Amino acid sequence: MKTVTTNLAEVVQLSENMIKSTVVVPYVIEVEDIKEHIQTVHQHFGKNIYYLSDSRQLKSSSAAARKYLAEHGRILAAAIIVGSALTAMVANIFISFNRPSYPNKIFNNEADAIAWLVEQGAKAPKA
């Protein structure tokens, strides 16, 4: 499967229409960083994808970055994996205040997140 590194994450194709983006930076402040990440993901994987976001390393993101992501993330659904109360708070702020137009849900583990994306219509990853 295809793997791409952006300025914010390592992105791996899990199936025909599902990717996993593992955030590798603790802070996302600049809108330009989100723009570059989205452009790279769309170039390599297209827009009609299911997005598994492993956000366990993320500690904070700016309001402007969250707003841009909610408005320009052209995906079918997003499952967000969190690993701490802080990361869960950042994810909840994104969902509650920025209200992305695509279905989204927060998870504590990858298996549950993938299962939910498959329920949403993603092709299951091959074992």
N, C-alpha and C positions, 0 to 999 in steps of 0.2 A: 504494500500500500504506500501511497505517497506521503512524504513528510516535508514540511516547510517550516522554516524559522522566521518569525516576524520580529519586530522590535519589542513586542510585548509577550510573545508566547511561542511555544513549540506546538505546531499543529500537525496532527496525524489523521489520515483518513482511516476510519474504522470499518466503513462499509461503502457501498455505492453512493449513499446519500447522507452519511453521518461522519462528522469529524469530531476530534477531541482536541481542544485547545488548552494547553497547560500554561497558565500564567507564570512567567519567570521573573517578574519585577514586583516589588512590594507596593509601589505607588503608581497610579496612572493619573497624571495631572493635566497634561497637554492634550488638547483636542487633536492636534496634528498626529500624535502617537496613535490615537484611536483610528483616525482616517487612514493612516498607512497600514495599520493592521487589517482593517476591513477591506481595503483595496487588494492587499496581498491574498487574503483568504478568498475573495471573490474571483481573482485572477486564476488561482490554482484549483479551486473547488466549486466555483459557481455560486449562485445565489439560492437555489432551491435545495438547501441542505438543513440537516438537523445538527444542532450545535451542542456539544458536551463541553462545558467550561469548567475546567479544574482550577478553581480560584483560591485554593487553599493558601497560596503564598501572598495573595493580595491583602494589604492592610488598609488601603485608602484609595479613593478615586475622587476627582473633582466633580462638582455638579455639572460643569460644562462637558466634561468627558462622558459622564453617564447620560446626559441629555442627547449628545450626538450619537452615542451607541444605540439608545432606544429608538431614535428617529431614523437611523441609517443602517442598522443591522438587518439586512434583507435576508432573513432566514425563516424557516418554517416553524421551528420551536427551539427553545434553549433549556437545557438542564444544567443547573449551576451547583457544583460540588463545593461545599464549605467544610472547613476543618476546625474552626474555632468560633467562639461567640463574636469576635471582632469581624471575621469574614462573613458570618451570617448576617450581622448588622449591615455591612456594606451591601450585600446582596438584597436584603430586605428593603433598604433605602432605594436601590435601583428599581426594584419591582413596584414598590408602593408609590414613589414620587414620580418616577420617569415613565411608568406605565407603557412598556414596550408593546407594540401591536401584535406581536407573536406570542403564542402560549409559552409560559416559562414556569419553572418550579425549582425549588431549592432542595438539595439532597445532602446527606452525610456520607454516602458511599457511591462508588461508581456503578456497581451492579444495579442498584435501584434506579439510578439516573438513566442508564442505558435502557432498562426495561420500560421506563416511562416514555422515552423517546421512541421506542419501537411501538408502543401503544398509540403514539401520536402519528405514526406512519413511516418511521425510519426503517430501513432494511437492517436486520440484525447483523452485528459483526460476525465474521466467520471465526470459528474456534481454532 
